[in-house]
Amino acid sequence: MAEQNLKEKTANGLLWGAVSNGVQQILNLVFGILLARLLLPEDYGMVGMLTIFSLIAASLQESGFISALNRKEETTQADYNAVFWFNILCSSGIYILLFLCAPLIAEWFHEPKLTALARFSFLSFVISSLGTTPRAYLFRHLKVKQTAWMSLAALFISGTTGVLLAWQGFAYWGIAVQNLTFCAMVTLFSWYFSGWRPSRHIDLRPLRGMIGFSSKLLITNIFNHINNNIFAVFFGRLYGDRMVGYYNQANKWTYMGHSLLSNTLWGVTQPVFARLENDREREWRAFRKMLRFTAFTSFPILLGIALIAPEFITILITEKWLPSARLMQILCVGGAFIPVASLYSNFLISQGRSNVFMWNTIGLCLLQLLALLILYPFGVKVMVTVYVALGILWLPVWHYFVQRLIGLTLWQALTDIMPFLLSAIIAVTLAYGATLFFSNCYAVISVKITVAVAVYVSIMAISRVTVFYESLKFLIRRRT
């Protein structure tokens, strides 16, 4: 009964997570199109050059305590209260430091306007710190439905705000206000849906039992943010804000693709795997099932986006952004494997192996940084291609540590992944070939999508792939 209940919670969590992330991506698509048409690459570049600082600051104030609270067998009001006040104190101190350092950041990028923009934008992580503990409460209790409504409402309000400001000529300030509004709305709705409230008594002693685990996640998240946003620092320094804008535009659309699945998995897999700990047989079965589902969805989505990137950019956000298309295609190839890597890392975190997660991430980050330092004279495309390739080649390292925990062999993992990768490659190849003699963008993108979907679904149906039919049955059952 308990196993069936967990299965139902997992399925419902995946469904609500997929619906939420799917609608979020649609909203992101609409607002992204409107903003890209109203703004210039330089506007995106201005905000993009500050992203890495905001993300690192946000990681410092959160410090991995969401996952640490989830890992605890039992949590108390004192635990949540300690995390809440730590977040407030930490974020306030970091903001003061970054406020003072804003002129130095502007000098690094040779852009004086960044000083005022930085001081305004960095307020976002201070606001977010107020909602970290309520979000941890929602996460631990698998409140995926509430989190979905929260995220959708925040995205709609902030997106509308950003578009209106861009339309009124506020340029990059519109993006900055949009980001700040999103953080404020998520924080507000987190308090509403969680029902959790802090006490005025400040006692940080409960953090002692979590700091060993959370500190490793903190270090890991910092390296992740450095790794994922280092191009903005490189490109901003070497090529200016226009190239940062092109890269950020390509990265944004790619992120929309792989985050649809990664965020869904993040909201479900950690709590589920944490509750299966010490039952290796069930963990082995659950992990393989999630691995097949991840590959089943990730490869066709991301390789499909790579397939239509030039037409997508031209039709939706005009030819002024066309230099982003090639970068987007390269990033999508790497993005197809990101949800798989996320599944591995989520499992390791759920098993308390934050040290393995940390050293793995640091190792990959340092390797990719070294490659970028060596290859920057060869141009942007070479740097991005090698960066993506190293991320894919690191997957066997992730697998090694999971194999040590549950005995899943590399061959078993490949048999779960490769059929979906090969099917997706066949689908996009045939779709590309079907449009070789078309010149109209609208005709090309329509044929590519139609052929790719038809081929992939046909392969799944003819091969009688279990995850395909299970997904169909679950969706049909939810509708009846």
C-alpha positions as CSV (number, residue, x, y, z in Angstrom):
1,M,0.0,0.0,0.0
2,A,2.8,2.4,0.9
3,E,4.6,1.6,-2.4
4,Q,1.4,2.2,-4.3
5,N,0.8,5.5,-2.5
6,L,4.4,6.6,-3.3
7,K,3.9,5.6,-6.9
8,E,0.7,7.7,-7.1
9,K,2.4,10.7,-5.5
10,T,5.3,10.4,-7.9
11,A,3.0,10.1,-10.9
12,N,0.9,13.0,-9.8
13,G,4.0,15.0,-9.0
14,L,5.4,14.4,-12.4
15,L,2.0,15.2,-14.0
16,W,1.6,18.5,-12.1
17,G,5.3,19.3,-12.6
18,A,5.1,18.7,-16.3
19,V,1.9,20.7,-16.7
20,S,3.3,23.5,-14.6
21,N,6.6,23.6,-16.4
22,G,4.9,23.2,-19.8
23,V,2.6,26.2,-19.2
24,Q,5.5,28.1,-17.8
25,Q,7.5,27.5,-21.0
26,I,4.6,28.6,-23.1
27,L,4.4,31.8,-21.1
28,N,8.1,32.2,-21.3
29,L,7.9,31.7,-25.0
30,V,5.2,34.4,-25.4
31,F,6.9,36.9,-23.2
32,G,10.3,36.0,-24.6
33,I,9.1,36.7,-28.2
34,L,7.5,40.0,-27.2
35,L,10.6,41.2,-25.4
36,A,13.0,40.1,-28.1
37,R,11.0,42.0,-30.7
38,L,11.0,45.1,-28.5
39,L,14.6,45.0,-27.2
40,L,18.1,44.8,-28.7
41,P,20.9,42.3,-28.1
42,E,22.7,45.0,-26.2
43,D,19.8,45.2,-23.7
44,Y,19.9,41.5,-23.0
45,G,23.7,41.7,-22.8
46,M,23.5,44.4,-20.0
47,V,21.4,42.2,-17.8
48,G,23.3,39.0,-18.8
49,M,26.6,40.3,-17.6
50,L,25.2,40.5,-14.1
51,T,23.5,37.2,-14.0
52,I,26.5,35.2,-12.6
53,F,26.8,37.6,-9.6
54,S,23.1,37.4,-8.8
55,L,23.0,33.6,-9.0
56,I,26.1,33.1,-6.8
57,A,24.7,35.5,-4.3
58,A,21.4,33.7,-4.3
59,S,23.2,30.4,-3.7
60,L,25.1,31.8,-0.8
61,Q,21.9,33.0,0.9
62,E,20.0,29.7,0.3
63,S,23.1,27.6,1.2
64,G,21.6,24.3,0.2
65,F,19.1,24.3,3.1
66,I,16.1,23.4,1.0
67,S,17.7,20.0,0.2
68,A,19.1,19.7,3.7
69,L,15.6,20.1,5.3
70,N,14.3,17.6,2.8
71,R,17.0,15.1,3.9
72,K,16.1,15.2,7.6
73,E,13.9,12.4,8.9
74,E,12.0,14.8,11.0
75,T,11.8,18.5,10.9
76,T,10.7,21.0,13.6
77,Q,9.6,24.6,13.7
78,A,13.1,25.4,15.1
79,D,14.8,24.0,12.0
80,Y,12.7,26.0,9.6
81,N,13.0,29.1,11.8
82,A,16.8,28.9,11.9
83,V,17.0,28.6,8.1
84,F,14.7,31.6,7.7
85,W,16.8,33.9,9.9
86,F,20.1,32.7,8.4
87,N,18.8,33.5,4.9
88,I,17.8,37.0,6.0
89,L,21.1,37.8,7.7
90,C,23.2,36.3,4.9
91,S,21.4,38.0,2.0
92,S,21.5,41.4,3.7
93,G,25.3,41.1,4.2
94,I,25.9,39.9,0.7
95,Y,23.8,42.7,-0.8
96,I,25.8,45.4,1.1
97,L,29.0,43.9,-0.2
98,L,27.8,43.7,-3.8
99,F,26.4,47.2,-3.6
100,L,29.8,48.5,-2.8
101,C,31.4,46.4,-5.5
102,A,29.1,47.5,-8.3
103,P,31.5,50.1,-9.7
104,L,34.2,47.4,-9.9
105,I,31.9,45.1,-11.9
106,A,31.1,48.0,-14.2
107,E,34.8,48.7,-14.7
108,W,35.5,45.0,-15.5
109,F,33.0,45.1,-18.4
110,H,33.9,48.7,-19.5
111,E,30.2,49.7,-19.0
112,P,29.6,52.5,-16.5
113,K,25.8,52.1,-16.7
114,L,26.1,48.7,-15.0
115,T,26.7,50.3,-11.6
116,A,23.1,51.5,-11.1
117,L,21.7,48.4,-12.8
118,A,23.7,46.1,-10.6
119,R,22.6,47.7,-7.4
120,F,18.9,47.4,-8.5
121,S,19.1,43.9,-9.9
122,F,20.9,42.5,-6.8
123,L,17.8,43.2,-4.7
124,S,16.2,40.1,-6.3
125,F,18.2,37.7,-4.1
126,V,17.4,39.6,-1.0
127,I,13.7,39.4,-1.8
128,S,14.0,35.7,-2.6
129,S,15.7,35.0,0.7
130,L,12.3,35.8,2.4
131,G,10.7,32.9,0.6
132,T,13.4,30.2,0.8
133,T,12.0,28.6,3.9
134,P,8.4,28.5,2.8
135,R,9.6,27.0,-0.5
136,A,11.5,24.4,1.4
137,Y,8.3,23.4,3.3
138,L,6.4,23.1,0.0
139,F,9.3,21.0,-1.5
140,R,9.6,18.6,1.4
141,H,5.8,17.9,1.5
142,L,5.6,17.4,-2.3
143,K,3.2,20.3,-2.7
144,V,3.8,20.2,-6.4
145,K,0.3,21.5,-7.3
146,Q,0.6,24.5,-5.1
147,T,4.1,25.2,-6.4
148,A,2.8,25.0,-9.9
149,W,0.1,27.6,-9.3
150,M,2.6,29.8,-7.5
151,S,5.1,29.7,-10.4
152,L,2.6,30.3,-13.1
153,A,1.0,33.3,-11.3
154,A,4.4,34.9,-10.7
155,L,5.6,34.3,-14.2
156,F,2.4,35.9,-15.7
157,I,2.6,39.0,-13.5
158,S,6.3,39.5,-14.0
159,G,6.2,38.8,-17.7
160,T,3.4,41.3,-18.3
161,T,5.3,43.9,-16.3
162,G,8.5,43.4,-18.3
163,V,6.7,43.6,-21.7
164,L,4.9,46.8,-20.7
165,L,8.1,48.5,-19.5
166,A,9.9,47.4,-22.7
167,W,7.1,48.8,-24.8
168,Q,7.4,52.1,-23.0
169,G,11.1,52.3,-23.9
170,F,12.7,51.3,-20.6
171,A,15.1,49.0,-22.5
172,Y,17.2,46.8,-20.2
173,W,15.5,48.2,-17.1
174,G,12.4,46.4,-18.2
175,I,14.2,43.1,-17.9
176,A,15.6,44.0,-14.5
177,V,12.2,45.0,-13.1
178,Q,10.7,41.8,-14.6
179,N,13.2,39.7,-12.7
180,L,12.7,41.5,-9.5
181,T,8.9,41.2,-9.8
182,F,9.1,37.5,-10.4
183,C,11.2,37.0,-7.2
184,A,8.7,39.1,-5.2
185,M,5.7,37.2,-6.5
186,V,7.3,33.8,-5.8
187,T,8.1,34.9,-2.3
188,L,4.6,36.2,-1.7
189,F,2.9,33.1,-3.0
190,S,5.3,30.8,-1.1
191,W,4.1,32.3,2.1
192,Y,0.5,32.0,1.1
193,F,0.5,28.4,-0.1
194,S,2.9,27.0,2.6
195,G,1.1,28.4,5.6
196,W,4.4,28.4,7.4
197,R,5.3,31.4,9.6
198,P,8.5,32.2,11.5
199,S,8.9,33.1,15.1
200,R,10.7,36.2,16.2
201,H,13.2,34.3,18.3
202,I,16.5,33.9,16.4
203,D,18.3,30.7,17.2
204,L,20.8,29.3,14.6
205,R,21.8,26.3,16.6
206,P,19.6,23.8,14.6
207,L,21.7,24.6,11.5
208,R,24.6,22.6,13.0
209,G,22.9,19.3,12.0
210,M,22.4,20.5,8.4
211,I,25.5,22.5,7.7
212,G,27.7,19.6,6.8
213,F,25.3,18.5,4.0
214,S,24.2,21.9,2.9
215,S,27.6,23.4,2.7
216,K,28.6,20.9,0.0
217,L,25.5,21.8,-2.0
218,L,26.4,25.5,-1.6
219,I,29.9,25.0,-3.0
220,T,28.4,22.8,-5.8
221,N,25.8,25.4,-6.7
222,I,28.3,28.2,-6.9
223,F,30.5,26.1,-9.3
224,N,27.4,25.3,-11.3
225,H,26.5,28.9,-11.7
226,I,30.1,29.8,-12.6
227,N,30.1,27.1,-15.1
228,N,26.7,27.8,-16.7
229,N,27.3,31.6,-16.9
230,I,31.0,31.9,-17.5
231,F,30.3,32.7,-21.2
232,A,28.7,36.0,-20.1
233,V,31.9,36.9,-18.3
234,F,34.1,35.9,-21.2
235,F,32.0,37.3,-23.9
236,G,31.2,40.5,-22.0
237,R,34.9,41.2,-21.5
238,L,36.2,40.0,-24.9
239,Y,33.3,40.8,-27.3
240,G,31.0,43.3,-25.6
241,D,27.4,43.3,-24.7
242,R,26.0,42.4,-28.1
243,M,27.7,39.0,-28.1
244,V,26.5,38.4,-24.6
245,G,23.0,39.2,-25.8
246,Y,23.2,36.7,-28.7
247,Y,24.5,34.0,-26.4
248,N,21.9,34.7,-23.7
249,Q,19.1,34.6,-26.2
250,A,20.3,31.2,-27.5
251,N,20.8,29.9,-23.9
252,K,17.4,31.1,-22.8
253,W,15.5,29.1,-25.5
254,T,17.7,26.1,-24.8
255,Y,17.1,26.4,-21.1
256,M,13.4,26.5,-21.7
257,G,13.6,23.1,-23.4
258,H,15.7,21.1,-20.9
259,S,14.4,22.9,-17.8
260,L,10.9,21.7,-18.6
261,L,12.0,18.2,-17.7
262,S,14.8,19.0,-15.2
263,N,12.6,21.1,-13.0
264,T,9.9,18.5,-13.1
265,L,12.4,15.8,-12.0
266,W,13.9,18.1,-9.3
267,G,10.6,18.7,-7.7
268,V,9.8,14.9,-7.5
269,T,12.8,12.7,-7.6
270,Q,14.7,14.0,-4.5
271,P,11.7,13.6,-2.1
272,V,10.8,10.2,-3.6
273,F,14.4,8.7,-3.6
274,A,14.9,10.0,-0.1
275,R,11.9,7.9,1.1
276,L,13.2,4.9,-0.7
277,E,16.7,5.0,0.8
278,N,18.0,1.7,2.2
279,D,15.7,-0.3,-0.1
280,R,18.1,-0.9,-2.9
281,E,15.9,-3.1,-5.0
282,R,13.1,-0.5,-5.1
283,E,15.7,2.3,-5.7
284,W,17.1,0.3,-8.6
285,R,13.7,-0.2,-10.2
286,A,12.6,3.4,-9.6
287,F,15.9,4.9,-11.0
288,R,15.8,2.9,-14.2
289,K,12.1,3.8,-14.8
290,M,12.9,7.5,-14.3
291,L,16.0,7.2,-16.5
292,R,13.9,5.7,-19.3
293,F,11.2,8.4,-18.9
294,T,13.9,11.1,-18.9
295,A,15.5,9.9,-22.1
296,F,12.1,9.3,-23.7
297,T,11.2,13.0,-23.3
298,S,14.5,14.8,-23.3
299,F,16.1,13.7,-26.5
300,P,13.2,14.4,-28.9
301,I,12.5,17.7,-27.2
302,L,16.0,19.2,-27.3
303,L,17.1,17.7,-30.6
304,G,13.8,18.9,-32.0
305,I,14.5,22.4,-30.9
306,A,18.0,22.2,-32.4
307,L,16.3,21.1,-35.7
308,I,14.0,24.1,-35.9
309,A,16.3,26.8,-34.3
310,P,17.0,28.9,-37.5
311,E,13.3,29.1,-38.5
312,F,12.2,29.6,-34.9
313,I,14.6,32.6,-34.4
314,T,13.7,34.1,-37.8
315,I,9.9,33.8,-37.5
316,L,9.4,34.6,-33.9
317,I,12.0,37.1,-32.9
318,T,13.2,38.4,-36.3
319,E,16.4,38.1,-38.2
320,K,18.3,40.5,-36.0
321,W,18.7,37.6,-33.6
322,L,19.8,35.0,-36.3
323,P,23.4,34.8,-35.0
324,S,21.9,33.1,-31.9
325,A,20.5,30.2,-34.0
326,R,23.8,28.4,-34.5
327,L,24.8,28.8,-30.8
328,M,21.3,27.5,-29.9
329,Q,21.7,24.4,-32.0
330,I,25.0,23.5,-30.3
331,L,23.6,24.2,-26.8
332,C,20.5,22.1,-27.5
333,V,22.7,19.0,-28.2
334,G,24.3,19.4,-24.8
335,G,20.9,20.3,-23.3
336,A,19.5,16.9,-24.4
337,F,21.7,15.3,-21.8
338,I,21.3,17.8,-19.0
339,P,18.1,16.1,-17.6
340,V,19.9,12.8,-17.5
341,A,22.7,14.3,-15.6
342,S,20.2,16.0,-13.3
343,L,18.5,12.7,-12.6
344,Y,21.9,11.2,-11.5
345,S,22.8,14.2,-9.4
346,N,19.3,14.3,-7.7
347,F,19.7,10.7,-6.8
348,L,23.1,11.3,-5.2
349,I,21.7,14.2,-3.2
350,S,18.7,12.2,-2.0
351,Q,21.1,9.6,-0.7
352,G,23.1,12.1,1.3
353,R,26.1,12.0,-1.1
354,S,26.4,15.8,-1.4
355,N,30.2,15.4,-1.3
356,V,30.1,13.3,-4.4
357,F,27.8,15.8,-6.1
358,M,30.1,18.6,-5.1
359,W,33.4,17.1,-6.3
360,N,31.9,15.9,-9.5
361,T,30.6,19.4,-10.3
362,I,33.8,21.0,-9.3
363,G,35.8,18.6,-11.5
364,L,33.6,19.2,-14.5
365,C,33.6,23.0,-14.0
366,L,37.4,23.2,-13.8
367,L,37.8,21.1,-16.9
368,Q,35.4,23.2,-18.9
369,L,37.0,26.4,-17.6
370,L,40.5,25.2,-18.6
371,A,39.2,24.4,-22.1
372,L,37.6,27.8,-22.5
373,L,40.9,29.5,-21.4
374,I,42.8,27.5,-24.0
375,L,40.3,27.8,-26.8
376,Y,39.1,31.4,-26.6
377,P,41.4,32.5,-29.5
378,F,39.5,30.1,-31.8
379,G,36.2,31.9,-31.5
380,V,32.8,31.6,-29.8
381,K,31.5,28.5,-31.7
382,V,34.6,26.4,-30.9
383,M,34.4,27.4,-27.2
384,V,30.7,26.5,-26.9
385,T,31.1,23.2,-28.8
386,V,33.9,21.9,-26.6
387,Y,32.0,23.1,-23.5
388,V,29.0,21.0,-24.5
389,A,31.1,18.0,-25.5
390,L,32.8,17.9,-22.1
391,G,29.5,18.0,-20.3
392,I,28.2,15.0,-22.3
393,L,31.5,13.0,-21.8
394,W,31.2,13.5,-18.0
395,L,28.0,11.4,-17.8
396,P,29.9,8.1,-17.2
397,V,31.5,9.7,-14.1
398,W,28.1,10.5,-12.7
399,H,27.0,6.9,-13.5
400,Y,30.0,5.4,-11.7
401,F,28.9,6.8,-8.3
402,V,25.3,5.7,-8.8
403,Q,26.5,2.2,-9.8
404,R,28.3,2.0,-6.5
405,L,25.1,2.8,-4.6
406,I,22.5,0.6,-6.4
407,G,24.5,-1.7,-8.7
408,L,23.2,-0.3,-11.9
409,T,25.7,-1.2,-14.6
410,L,26.7,1.1,-17.4
411,W,25.4,-1.4,-19.9
412,Q,22.0,-1.3,-18.2
413,A,21.9,2.5,-18.3
414,L,22.9,2.6,-22.0
415,T,20.1,0.1,-22.8
416,D,17.7,2.5,-21.1
417,I,19.0,5.6,-22.8
418,M,20.3,4.7,-26.3
419,P,17.0,3.5,-28.0
420,F,15.5,7.0,-27.3
421,L,18.6,8.8,-28.4
422,L,18.8,6.9,-31.7
423,S,15.1,7.2,-32.3
424,A,15.3,11.0,-31.8
425,I,18.3,11.2,-34.2
426,I,16.5,9.3,-36.8
427,A,13.4,11.5,-36.4
428,V,15.3,14.8,-36.8
429,T,17.5,13.5,-39.6
430,L,14.5,12.5,-41.7
431,A,12.7,15.7,-40.8
432,Y,15.7,17.8,-42.0
433,G,16.0,15.8,-45.2
434,A,12.3,16.3,-45.9
435,T,12.8,20.1,-46.1
436,L,15.9,20.4,-48.2
437,F,14.0,21.6,-51.2
438,F,11.8,24.1,-49.2
439,S,12.8,27.8,-49.0
440,N,9.8,29.3,-47.1
441,C,10.5,29.5,-43.3
442,Y,6.9,28.7,-42.4
443,A,6.8,25.7,-44.7
444,V,10.2,24.4,-43.4
445,I,9.3,24.6,-39.7
446,S,5.9,23.1,-40.2
447,V,7.3,20.1,-42.2
448,K,10.2,19.6,-39.8
449,I,7.9,19.4,-36.7
450,T,5.3,17.2,-38.4
451,V,7.8,14.7,-39.8
452,A,9.9,14.6,-36.6
453,V,6.9,14.0,-34.3
454,A,5.4,11.4,-36.7
455,V,8.6,9.5,-37.0
456,Y,9.4,9.5,-33.3
457,V,5.9,8.5,-32.3
458,S,5.8,5.7,-34.9
459,I,9.1,4.3,-33.7
460,M,7.8,4.3,-30.1
461,A,4.5,2.6,-31.2
462,I,6.0,0.0,-33.5
463,S,8.7,-0.9,-30.9
464,R,6.0,-1.1,-28.3
465,V,8.1,0.9,-25.9
466,T,6.7,0.5,-22.3
467,V,7.2,4.0,-21.1
468,F,5.4,5.4,-24.2
469,Y,2.3,3.3,-23.5
470,E,2.5,3.8,-19.7
471,S,2.5,7.6,-20.3
472,L,-0.5,7.4,-22.6
473,K,-2.5,5.2,-20.2
474,F,-1.7,7.5,-17.3
475,L,-2.8,10.6,-19.2
476,I,-6.0,8.9,-20.4
477,R,-6.8,7.7,-16.9
478,R,-6.4,11.3,-15.6
479,R,-8.8,12.6,-18.2
480,T,-11.5,10.1,-17.4
